[in-house]
Amino acid sequence: MKRSQTRWLFFIIPLIALAIWVDLSKQITVSNPFKSGTTLIDRKVDIRLGLDLRGGVQALLEADLPATTSVSSNDLDVTRQILESRANALGVSEVTMVSAPPRRIVAEFPGATNQNEVDAALRQTGLLEFVDLGATSLPKDTVIQTQPCEVDASGMPIVPTPGPTDTPPPTATPDAAAGQTNQVYCTVMTGKALDTVAVQPGQVSGFVIAFTLKSDYSQMFANYTGAHQGQILALVLDKKILSAPSINAKIDQGKGIIEGNFTQESANTLAIQLRYGSLPVPIKIVEWLSIGPTLGEESVRRSVIAGIIGLSVVVLFMALYYRLPGFIADLALIVYALVSIMLFKLVPVVLTLPGIAGFILSIGMAVDANILIFERLKEELRSGRTLRQAIDLGWARAWPSIRDSNLSTLITCAILFIFGNTFGASMVKGFSVTLALGVLVSLFTAIIATRTFLHLVLDNIKTTEHPRWFGI
C-alpha cells in the first residue's frame, strides 16, 4: 500500500471515532488538561428539529409604518437580529427569523406553546441603561432594579431622596438561585447617550467594543469614570445585565472601549444591543400560525423509514453489482452517514422535512462518485492493468466528471439558499444546506475514504485469480 494512502488512515480513523462520539451524545464536555476544574468545550449536541417537525408557532411580522415610508434593508436586518435575541431569551430553542424585504420578517418558534408570551417579547421597547454597581460583581443575565440618578460635579451619583409617599430602596439581598436581586441601583445614563458603537480587534487577542458618546454626556461621563475607577459599570437591557465590565481608567472626550474576552460573534451581538436598545423599525404581527407536533412526529417517523430503506437499497446494490469494491464503498457510505450526522449536530443544522429530504437525496448522490470510479476501475482491469494501477487510473480519469457534477449541485444549492434567505423560505434553505453538506461529505468519502480503503484491502489481491470479486 502506498505510503501517502497509509497516512490518510491517521485522519480517517480519529474522524470516525469523533463522529460516533458526537452522534451518540446529547452533550459533549472536554476538560482542560492544563487547568483542573475548567472545561474547553461544554456544548449541547442534540438534533435540532424545525417547526414542521416539532410543532410551534410561525409569525409574519411587518413594519408598522405608513405604506409610503420606505424601510432600508439594513434597518430591517438589525430589527430581525434584535427580535431574535429577545425570542431566544424566552428559552425557545432553534428560533429562526428571516428578513423578507422590503417590509416583512418571517419568524418561527419551534416548541413554543404560549403565543401571548412570544407576542409580548417581540413587542417590548428595549431600555438600555448604564448602571452603577459599585464594588458588586453580578453575573450576566441577573435581573436588577434601577432608578435614574444624576452625577454631580465630582462624578458621584446623586440618589433621589424618597418623598413622603415614596418607599425607600430595599436593602440588597441577592437571590442567586433566582438570578435577580432586590437592591435598587443607580442608572448613570441610558442608551440615548451613545453616538456610535463599533467592534474592533483587541490589542492582544479577541475583540473589543469601541463607543463614543454624544457631546452632552461626555463631561459627565468623564467625571463619573474618573471618580469610580476599579468599580463596576453594568450594561443593562430591560433590567437584565448584558455585561458588567470594570472601569479601568477615566474616559475622556466621550470615547472608550468595553473589554470582556469577546469573540467576534459575541462582540457583534452586544454592539447591536448597545446601538439599538429599541427597534430601529417598529413592527406589527400580521399573521399567526400554530402547528401541532402530531404531524411532525409522523413526518419524522416516515422520514426515518424512508432513509433506512434508501440506505439499505443503495448498500445492497453496490455490494451485488460491484462485489468487493462495492462492499468497500458501503463502508465508506457508513462513514459518510456518521460524518454527516455529526456535522448536522455541530453546525448546527435545524432539520425540517425538506432538510431531511435533502439528506436522503444526498445518500443516493453519495455513491455517484464511487460508481464512476468503479466503472473506470473495471475498464482498466479489462485492459490488463494491475489492481494498484487500475485504482489510481480509475480515480484520475473519473475525477473530472465527479468534480463537475458535484460543483453544479453545489451551485444549485447556493442559488436555493440565496432564494430562501431573500424570500423568507426557511424550508428551501434547510433543503439546500443539508444537500450541500451531503455533497461535500460525499466528495471526501469518495475521493479520500473509498480510495484509501481500496488500497488497504485490494493491493495484495490478484484479480486474475478472483475475477468474480470485481464483477468482471
DATA-V659817 format. One record per residue. N is the residue number from 1. SS is DSSP state (~ for helix, > for strand, _ for the rest). PHI is phi as a letter, one per 40 degrees, with the letter a starting at -180 (NA if undefined). Layout:
N,SS,PHI
N,SS,PHI
//
This chain:
1,_,NA
2,_,c
3,~,c
4,~,c
5,~,c
6,~,c
7,~,c
8,~,c
9,~,c
10,~,c
11,~,c
12,~,c
13,~,c
14,~,c
15,~,c
16,~,c
17,~,c
18,~,c
19,~,c
20,~,c
21,~,c
22,~,c
23,~,c
24,_,c
25,_,b
26,_,b
27,>,a
28,>,b
29,>,b
30,>,b
31,>,c
32,_,c
33,_,c
34,_,c
35,_,a
36,_,c
37,_,g
38,_,b
39,>,b
40,>,c
41,>,b
42,>,a
43,>,a
44,>,c
45,_,b
46,_,c
47,_,c
48,>,c
49,>,c
50,_,c
51,~,c
52,~,c
53,~,c
54,~,b
55,_,g
56,>,i
57,>,b
58,>,b
59,>,b
60,>,b
61,>,b
62,>,b
63,>,c
64,_,c
65,_,b
66,_,d
67,_,c
68,_,c
69,_,c
70,_,c
71,_,b
72,_,c
73,~,c
74,~,c
75,~,c
76,~,c
77,~,c
78,~,c
79,~,d
80,~,c
81,~,c
82,~,c
83,~,c
84,~,c
85,~,c
86,~,c
87,~,c
88,~,c
89,_,c
90,_,c
91,_,g
92,_,c
93,_,c
94,_,f
95,_,c
96,>,b
97,>,b
98,>,b
99,>,c
100,>,b
101,_,d
102,_,c
103,_,b
104,>,b
105,>,b
106,>,c
107,>,b
108,>,b
109,>,b
110,>,c
111,_,g
112,_,c
113,_,b
114,_,b
115,~,c
116,~,c
117,~,c
118,~,c
119,~,c
120,~,c
121,~,c
122,~,c
123,~,c
124,_,c
125,_,c
126,_,g
127,_,b
128,>,c
129,>,b
130,>,b
131,>,b
132,>,c
133,>,c
134,>,g
135,_,c
136,_,c
137,_,b
138,_,b
139,_,c
140,_,d
141,_,g
142,_,c
143,>,c
144,>,b
145,>,b
146,>,b
147,>,a
148,>,c
149,_,b
150,>,c
151,>,b
152,_,c
153,_,c
154,_,c
155,_,g
156,_,c
157,>,c
158,>,b
159,_,c
160,_,d
161,_,c
162,_,c
163,_,c
164,_,d
165,_,b
166,_,c
167,_,c
168,_,c
169,_,d
170,_,c
171,_,c
172,_,c
173,_,b
174,_,c
175,>,b
176,_,c
177,_,c
178,_,c
179,_,g
180,>,a
181,>,a
182,>,c
183,>,c
184,>,c
185,>,b
186,>,c
187,>,c
188,>,c
189,>,a
190,>,b
191,~,c
192,~,c
193,~,c
194,>,c
195,>,b
196,>,b
197,>,b
198,>,a
199,>,c
200,>,b
201,>,c
202,_,c
203,_,c
204,_,b
205,_,a
206,_,g
207,>,b
208,>,b
209,>,b
210,>,c
211,>,b
212,>,b
213,>,b
214,_,c
215,~,d
216,~,c
217,~,b
218,~,c
219,~,c
220,~,c
221,~,c
222,~,c
223,~,c
224,~,c
225,~,c
226,~,c
227,~,c
228,_,b
229,_,c
230,_,g
231,_,c
232,>,b
233,>,b
234,>,c
235,>,c
236,>,b
237,>,b
238,_,f
239,_,g
240,>,b
241,>,c
242,>,c
243,>,a
244,>,b
245,>,c
246,>,c
247,_,c
248,_,c
249,_,a
250,_,c
251,_,b
252,_,c
253,_,f
254,_,g
255,>,b
256,>,a
257,>,b
258,>,b
259,>,b
260,>,a
261,>,f
262,>,c
263,_,c
264,~,c
265,~,c
266,~,c
267,~,c
268,~,c
269,~,c
270,~,c
271,~,c
272,~,c
273,~,c
274,~,c
275,~,c
276,_,b
277,_,c
278,_,b
279,_,c
280,_,c
281,_,b
282,_,c
283,>,b
284,>,b
285,>,c
286,>,c
287,>,a
288,>,b
289,>,a
290,>,c
291,>,b
292,_,c
293,~,c
294,~,c
295,~,c
296,~,c
297,~,c
298,~,c
299,~,c
300,~,c
301,~,c
302,~,c
303,~,c
304,~,c
305,~,c
306,~,c
307,~,c
308,~,c
309,~,c
310,~,c
311,~,c
312,~,c
313,~,c
314,~,c
315,~,c
316,~,c
317,~,c
318,~,c
319,~,c
320,~,c
321,~,c
322,~,b
323,~,f
324,~,c
325,~,d
326,~,c
327,~,c
328,~,c
329,~,c
330,~,c
331,~,c
332,~,c
333,~,c
334,~,c
335,~,d
336,~,d
337,~,c
338,~,c
339,~,c
340,~,c
341,~,c
342,~,d
343,~,c
344,~,d
345,~,c
346,~,c
347,~,d
348,_,c
349,_,b
350,>,c
351,>,c
352,_,b
353,~,c
354,~,c
355,~,c
356,~,c
357,~,c
358,~,c
359,~,c
360,~,c
361,~,c
362,~,c
363,~,c
364,~,c
365,~,c
366,~,c
367,_,c
368,~,d
369,~,c
370,~,c
371,~,c
372,~,c
373,~,c
374,~,c
375,~,c
376,~,c
377,~,d
378,~,c
379,~,c
380,~,c
381,~,c
382,~,c
383,_,c
384,_,g
385,_,c
386,_,c
387,~,c
388,~,c
389,~,c
390,~,c
391,~,c
392,~,c
393,~,c
394,~,c
395,~,c
396,~,c
397,~,c
398,~,c
399,~,d
400,~,d
401,~,c
402,~,c
403,~,c
404,~,c
405,~,c
406,~,c
407,~,c
408,~,c
409,~,c
410,~,c
411,~,c
412,~,c
413,~,c
414,~,c
415,~,c
416,~,c
417,~,c
418,~,c
419,~,c
420,~,c
421,~,c
422,~,c
423,~,b
424,_,g
425,_,c
426,~,c
427,~,c
428,~,c
429,~,c
430,~,d
431,~,c
432,~,c
433,~,c
434,~,c
435,~,c
436,~,c
437,~,c
438,~,c
439,~,c
440,~,c
441,~,c
442,~,c
443,~,c
444,~,c
445,~,c
446,~,c
447,~,c
448,~,b
449,~,c
450,~,c
451,~,c
452,~,c
453,~,c
454,~,c
455,~,c
456,~,c
457,~,c
458,~,b
459,_,c
460,_,b
461,_,b
462,_,c
463,_,c
464,_,c
465,_,c
466,_,b
467,~,c
468,~,c
469,~,c
470,~,b
471,_,g
472,_,b
//
